[in-house]
């Protein structure tokens, strides 16, 4: 992707985060309603199944984006993007397996979770990234990463969920790990964004991907609540 360097107030990462803040409200509302739902104990395992269906796609998406970045001829942008994606693979390895272990503690065998057919809303959320990665530019994937790691659970939320569901603390390993690791991953992404030679078109692509991700990520949670 080519063009003049991006201009505007603040840094690339602050402009990126501002766009996400404009779009994240539906997801925040849906997650808040889930936490406060009187049937949270019943809904929680189903929510985790949905999260596993999304999380299991993260490493393959990252690998696909990295492969595409290495095939580009965008100079510094492609090189820096590929380097970040290689690091991101290492950051995400094993999270889906940990979540399967959490679900086993809640009485859902791994084979049963893996046999579930993901909903069209989950497939759309992940599939949009594959389209942009393979048919436009792998930079778009950073919009997905920015949303998915931009709002990590807090330790207080994890404690609240344990109390409200009555499930053992050991079944919240994935959430506890994300509470600990995601703030660092978010900051890492911001540093990368600020180091990349992004053009206005690049930043627009990041924004479209992030805003779309925020909206699509809300739908599986909303559908769970509607049931």
RAVEN-V492741 format. One record per helix or strand of 2 or more residues. SS is the DSSP state (~ for helix, > for strand). FROM is the first residue (numbers start at 1). TO is the last residue. Records with the same first field share a line. If there is no record, write none. Layout:
SS->FROM-TO + FROM-TO
This chain:
~->12-23 + 25-36 + 40-71 + 76-92 + 95-105 + 110-115 + 120-135 + 138-148 + 155-165 + 169-195 + 200-226
